Amino acid sequence: MILQSNKRVDIRKTSILTVYMKGILSACIFSIFAFILMALLITYTSISEAIIPIVTSIVMVISVAMGGMYTGFKLKRKGWFHGAMAGLSFVLLITAIGWVFLDDFSVGRLMLYKMLTGMAAGGIGGMIGVNLK
């Protein structure tokens, strides 16, 4: 048992890796549902495909924040750090998927922007998650 800020946290009960995986999985599930909804809206309404990059960024930020919140909530300490690492892991997972499935995949400034955004959103989500009861 570890005593920190008047909260008892049993690390043996909850593996950090398991918490990270569940946080990233929840972010992925939210992303999939959001992208399906976006695809349906674009297909069956007069919404332009030009909004895809903006919506993709918004969905990524919300997904990463949710994953960070879950991680911070479960670990109850260092929410900014654990959330940022969960966010970075999510972005790296998405990057790996893009590298495998896209022919014109490239690493550049956009990738750095996504990593920094993912870490920031995850860190904020982690700080919120630590403070949830």
C-alpha positions as a Markdown table, in Angstrom:
| # | Residue | x | y | z |
|---|---|---|---|---|
| 1 | Met | 0.0 | 0.0 | 0.0 |
| 2 | Ile | 1.1 | 3.5 | -0.8 |
| 3 | Leu | 0.0 | 6.5 | 1.2 |
| 4 | Gln | -0.2 | 9.6 | -0.9 |
| 5 | Ser | -2.3 | 12.8 | -0.2 |
| 6 | Asn | -4.6 | 10.9 | 2.2 |
| 7 | Lys | -5.7 | 8.4 | -0.4 |
| 8 | Arg | -4.8 | 4.8 | -0.2 |
| 9 | Val | -3.9 | 3.3 | -3.6 |
| 10 | Asp | -3.3 | -0.4 | -4.0 |
| 11 | Ile | -1.0 | -0.7 | -7.0 |
| 12 | Arg | -1.2 | -4.5 | -7.0 |
| 13 | Lys | -4.9 | -4.5 | -7.4 |
| 14 | Thr | -4.8 | -2.5 | -10.7 |
| 15 | Ser | -2.0 | -3.0 | -13.1 |
| 16 | Ile | -0.9 | 0.3 | -14.7 |
| 17 | Leu | -0.6 | -1.4 | -18.1 |
| 18 | Thr | -4.1 | -2.7 | -17.9 |
| 19 | Val | -5.4 | 0.8 | -17.0 |
| 20 | Tyr | -3.5 | 2.2 | -20.0 |
| 21 | Met | -4.9 | -0.4 | -22.3 |
| 22 | Lys | -8.5 | 0.1 | -21.1 |
| 23 | Gly | -8.1 | 3.9 | -21.4 |
| 24 | Ile | -6.8 | 3.6 | -25.0 |
| 25 | Leu | -9.5 | 1.0 | -25.9 |
| 26 | Ser | -12.2 | 3.4 | -24.6 |
| 27 | Ala | -10.7 | 6.2 | -26.7 |
| 28 | Cys | -10.7 | 3.9 | -29.8 |
| 29 | Ile | -14.3 | 2.8 | -29.3 |
| 30 | Phe | -15.4 | 6.4 | -28.9 |
| 31 | Ser | -13.5 | 7.3 | -32.1 |
| 32 | Ile | -15.0 | 4.5 | -34.1 |
| 33 | Phe | -18.6 | 5.5 | -33.1 |
| 34 | Ala | -17.8 | 9.2 | -33.8 |
| 35 | Phe | -16.4 | 8.4 | -37.2 |
| 36 | Ile | -19.3 | 6.1 | -38.2 |
| 37 | Leu | -21.7 | 8.9 | -37.2 |
| 38 | Met | -19.6 | 11.4 | -39.2 |
| 39 | Ala | -19.6 | 9.1 | -42.2 |
| 40 | Leu | -23.4 | 8.7 | -42.1 |
| 41 | Leu | -23.9 | 12.5 | -41.8 |
| 42 | Ile | -21.6 | 13.1 | -44.8 |
| 43 | Thr | -23.3 | 10.4 | -46.8 |
| 44 | Tyr | -26.9 | 11.2 | -46.1 |
| 45 | Thr | -26.9 | 15.0 | -45.7 |
| 46 | Ser | -25.5 | 17.9 | -47.7 |
| 47 | Ile | -22.5 | 18.3 | -45.3 |
| 48 | Ser | -19.3 | 18.8 | -47.3 |
| 49 | Glu | -16.4 | 16.4 | -47.1 |
| 50 | Ala | -14.2 | 19.5 | -46.4 |
| 51 | Ile | -15.0 | 19.2 | -42.7 |
| 52 | Ile | -13.3 | 15.8 | -42.4 |
| 53 | Pro | -9.9 | 17.1 | -41.2 |
| 54 | Ile | -11.5 | 19.4 | -38.6 |
| 55 | Val | -13.9 | 16.7 | -37.3 |
| 56 | Thr | -11.0 | 14.2 | -37.2 |
| 57 | Ser | -9.0 | 16.5 | -35.0 |
| 58 | Ile | -11.9 | 17.2 | -32.7 |
| 59 | Val | -12.7 | 13.5 | -32.3 |
| 60 | Met | -9.1 | 12.8 | -31.6 |
| 61 | Val | -8.9 | 15.4 | -28.9 |
| 62 | Ile | -12.1 | 14.2 | -27.2 |
| 63 | Ser | -11.1 | 10.6 | -27.5 |
| 64 | Val | -7.7 | 11.2 | -26.0 |
| 65 | Ala | -9.2 | 13.3 | -23.2 |
| 66 | Met | -11.6 | 10.5 | -22.4 |
| 67 | Gly | -8.8 | 8.0 | -22.3 |
| 68 | Gly | -6.7 | 10.3 | -20.1 |
| 69 | Met | -9.7 | 10.8 | -17.7 |
| 70 | Tyr | -10.1 | 7.0 | -17.4 |
| 71 | Thr | -6.4 | 6.6 | -16.7 |
| 72 | Gly | -6.3 | 9.4 | -14.1 |
| 73 | Phe | -9.5 | 8.2 | -12.5 |
| 74 | Lys | -8.2 | 4.7 | -12.0 |
| 75 | Leu | -4.7 | 5.5 | -11.0 |
| 76 | Lys | -5.6 | 8.4 | -8.7 |
| 77 | Arg | -2.2 | 10.0 | -8.9 |
| 78 | Lys | -0.1 | 11.9 | -11.5 |
| 79 | Gly | -3.1 | 12.3 | -13.7 |
| 80 | Trp | -1.3 | 14.8 | -16.0 |
| 81 | Phe | 1.5 | 12.3 | -16.6 |
| 82 | His | -0.5 | 9.2 | -17.0 |
| 83 | Gly | -3.1 | 11.0 | -19.2 |
| 84 | Ala | -0.4 | 12.4 | -21.4 |
| 85 | Met | 1.2 | 9.0 | -21.8 |
| 86 | Ala | -2.1 | 7.4 | -22.7 |
| 87 | Gly | -2.7 | 10.2 | -25.2 |
| 88 | Leu | 0.7 | 9.7 | -26.8 |
| 89 | Ser | 0.1 | 5.9 | -26.9 |
| 90 | Phe | -3.2 | 6.5 | -28.6 |
| 91 | Val | -1.6 | 8.8 | -31.2 |
| 92 | Leu | 1.2 | 6.3 | -31.8 |
| 93 | Leu | -1.4 | 3.5 | -32.3 |
| 94 | Ile | -3.3 | 5.6 | -34.8 |
| 95 | Thr | 0.0 | 6.4 | -36.5 |
| 96 | Ala | 1.0 | 2.8 | -36.8 |
| 97 | Ile | -2.4 | 1.9 | -38.2 |
| 98 | Gly | -2.1 | 4.7 | -40.8 |
| 99 | Trp | 1.4 | 3.5 | -41.7 |
| 100 | Val | 0.2 | 0.0 | -42.4 |
| 101 | Phe | -3.0 | 0.9 | -44.3 |
| 102 | Leu | -2.2 | 4.1 | -46.1 |
| 103 | Asp | 0.0 | 4.2 | -49.2 |
| 104 | Asp | 0.9 | 7.9 | -49.0 |
| 105 | Phe | 1.6 | 7.9 | -45.3 |
| 106 | Ser | 4.3 | 10.3 | -44.2 |
| 107 | Val | 5.7 | 11.6 | -40.9 |
| 108 | Gly | 6.1 | 15.3 | -40.6 |
| 109 | Arg | 5.0 | 18.4 | -38.8 |
| 110 | Leu | 1.4 | 17.2 | -38.8 |
| 111 | Met | 2.5 | 14.1 | -36.9 |
| 112 | Leu | 4.4 | 16.2 | -34.3 |
| 113 | Tyr | 1.3 | 18.4 | -34.0 |
| 114 | Lys | -0.9 | 15.3 | -33.4 |
| 115 | Met | 1.5 | 13.9 | -30.8 |
| 116 | Leu | 1.7 | 17.2 | -28.9 |
| 117 | Thr | -2.1 | 17.7 | -29.1 |
| 118 | Gly | -2.7 | 14.1 | -27.9 |
| 119 | Met | -0.3 | 14.6 | -25.0 |
| 120 | Ala | -1.9 | 17.9 | -24.0 |
| 121 | Ala | -5.5 | 16.6 | -24.3 |
| 122 | Gly | -4.6 | 13.4 | -22.4 |
| 123 | Gly | -2.8 | 15.3 | -19.7 |
| 124 | Ile | -5.9 | 17.6 | -19.2 |
| 125 | Gly | -8.2 | 14.6 | -19.2 |
| 126 | Gly | -5.9 | 12.8 | -16.7 |
| 127 | Met | -6.0 | 15.9 | -14.3 |
| 128 | Ile | -9.8 | 15.9 | -14.6 |
| 129 | Gly | -9.9 | 12.1 | -14.0 |
| 130 | Val | -7.8 | 12.3 | -10.8 |
| 131 | Asn | -10.2 | 14.8 | -9.3 |
| 132 | Leu | -13.4 | 12.8 | -10.1 |
| 133 | Lys | -14.9 | 10.9 | -7.2 |
